[in-house]
Amino acid sequence: MKYLVFVFIMCANLLFSQYDDSIARNSAGLIGNYSIFLGDYGATYDNGVGIGLVYEHREVREYSLGATVSYQRWADVRNNSESFLNRNFIDNLKIGGFAKAHIQAPDGYDAYFGIGLSYNSVDYISDINQGNNRFARFSSNEGALGVDGFFGFRTRIYENIKADAKANLGWLGIENSTFFVSFDVGVIYEF
């Protein structure tokens, strides 16, 4: 076990000892998100919108590590239909980390791909129709693991400010685990 820890520390030291002065070491930003459930949930829930924050640390040109926190809500497409009078929603608070590999791109762009791992606090909210347009609200909560694979690019808008666009394929380990695709657009400040 000691040797494994030693090898890990040596590899990390080698990776991060190659500091590159030509790149910004840190970046933080605000992202907007639009996602589409795949499979059975896609037939049940509308596409969702969300908002989040992201932080990234980059010691070398080729790799970076980061963290994100975001909130998203999906609404049930069957809401208030004749056969389904109740209103149902899924709220998701996502806290996660990610690793990126940056690839060479045309001048002015920064292309990347990576993988993320997250903890998701998922709330299932049901508004039960009581008649006369009155609803009683019930909710339950579940913690779930999430995994995302993604690719995207950044381009400079103004000095240290960049626009970021990213496409994700994700898995959310809720009761009936589901896949989804999502698209993120954000404004990033590098420092």
Summary of the structure (lengths in Angstrom):
residues: 191
radius of gyration: 20.2
end to end distance: 37.6
largest distance: 69.3
contacts: 564
relative contact order: 0.18
helix: 10%
strand: 68%
